[in-house]
């Protein structure tokens, strides 16, 4: 029940393993990710997660947060930099790095929120939200050896997301997942 008209698109990119949402309801999944999915439930997990980004207005919020942290970081850089002291350049670089890390933390929080909403959306659409755990394992395998430490990433590590998804499922279904949901 949102003002958005959702449209879902398959991108003909067999190499890239990704999905993303644009403000206003445009949702995209790549052929590379789609071909790795093993069930309709996993596809529902991807689409539910990306739809949640739109519902929660993560893109708009992210832009506002980036503008704020860029402004604060810029002020800190100006305050820390002394043209007569070359070593002050390092303080300016540290301030910029901290601003980037703050924005990455916002991104990780948005991903976890989208996972929680995705669990709910999947169940409402008739799919077993435990399928999202299989999806995370696919993403984990695809990123093997390429994931930076979570601290330096906009996305939580898949293994951490699995634990949070399990918590969301338990919160949504304290008496257990209904048996009539599709995988």
N, C-alpha and C positions, 0 to 999 in steps of 0.2 A: 504494500500500500504506500507507494511513493509516487512522486510526480514524474518519474522517469519512464521513458519507453525503452525497454531493453532490447538490444539487438546483439546476437551472438554470431561471431565470425570465425571461420577457420582460415588461418594463414598458411599458404602453401610454402612452408619452410620445413623440410624434413630434418634439417640438422639442429635447429634451435629447439631447446626444451624450455618452453615458457608459456605463460598466459598472463594477461594484464587487462586492466579496465581503464577506460577513460571517463572523465566526468560526464554525467548525462546518460549513461547507460550503454555505451559501446563496450562489449566484452570480446576479447580475442584469445584464441588458443592456437598454438602452432601445430602443424602436422607432426613435428618431431615429438611433442609431448603426447598428442593424441594416440600415436601408434604405440606408445609404451604402456598406455592404460590397459588394464586387464578386465574392467567391468564398467557397466553403466554407472554404478555407484561411484567409482573413482572419477568419472567424467562429471557426475553431479557434484562431487566434492570440489573439483576445479571451478566449475561454473558458480557454485554456491559461494565459494571463497571470493571470487572476483566480483560477483554481484554485491557481496557484503562491502567491498571497498566503495562501491558507488553509493549504497544505502548510507554508509557511515561518513560519506563525503571526505574520504581520506585524501584524495588528490587536492581538493581545495584547502583542506586543513594543512596539508604538507607545504603547499606554496606559502601560506600565511606564516607557518612556523619557520620556514627557510628565510623568508624576508626578515622576520624578527631576529633570528640568530645571526644572519648576515649583517644586519644593522648593529647589533651588539658587538659582534666580532670586529666589524670595521672600526667601531669606537675604541675597542680594546687595542687594536693594532695601532691606531693613531696615538693613543695614550702611551703605549709601550715603546714606540719607535722614536729614537733620537738620531737624527742624521749625523750628529757629531760623534756618535758612539756606534761603530759598526756591529758590536756584539748585541745591540738591542734588536737587530733584525731577527735574531733567534726567538726573542720574546714575542715578536709579531707573528712568526711562523707557528709558535705554540698556540697562540690565541686563535689563529685560523684553524689549526688542527682540532682544537677543542670544539669550535663551532661545528665542524664537520661531524665529529663524534656525537654531539648532541642531536643533530639531525638524523643520524643513523639510528640512534636509540628511538626517536619518534617513529621511524620506519618499522623497526622491529615490533614496537607496541601495536602499530596499525595491523601488521601481519597477524599477530596473535588475536587481535579483536576480530579480524576477518575470518580467522579459523573458527572462533566461537560462534559467530553468526552463521558461518557455513554449515556447522553441525546442525543448527536449528533449521536452516533453509533446506538442507538435504532431507531431513526427517519430514518436514512439511510437504516436500515433493514426493515422498514415498520411498526414499532410499535410506539404507542403513548407514548412519554416520561413521560407523567403524571402517567403512570403505576409505575414509580420508586417511586412516593410518597406513593403509596399503599405498595410497598416493604419496605420502611422505617418504615411504621406503623407496619408491621409484625415484623420487627427486633426490634422495640421499645417494642412491646408487649412481645416478646420472652425474652428480656433482663430485663423485669420489676423487679426492686429490686436488680439487679446484676450489674448495671452500676456504675463504680466509677465516681467521678466528672470528667468532660471532661478534666480538667487540668492534671489529672493523667492517661489519656487514650491515646492510639494510634489512636483511632477513634473518630471523633466528635459525640456528642450525636445525635441520630436520629432526634429529633425535630429541632436541628440546621441544620442538613443536609437537611431536608425538605425545609426550607426557602431558602437555597442555590440552591437546585435543582429547585425550583420555579423561582429563579432569572436566572438560566441557561436556562430554558425553555423560559422565556421571552426574553432573549438575542438572543437565537437561532431562535425564532419565534415571532418577534415583532408585526406581524399582526395576531397572534393567531396560534395555532397548526392546521395543515391541517386536515380536517375531514376524510380523507381516511386512516388514520393510525389505525392499529389494537390495541386493548387493551390487 
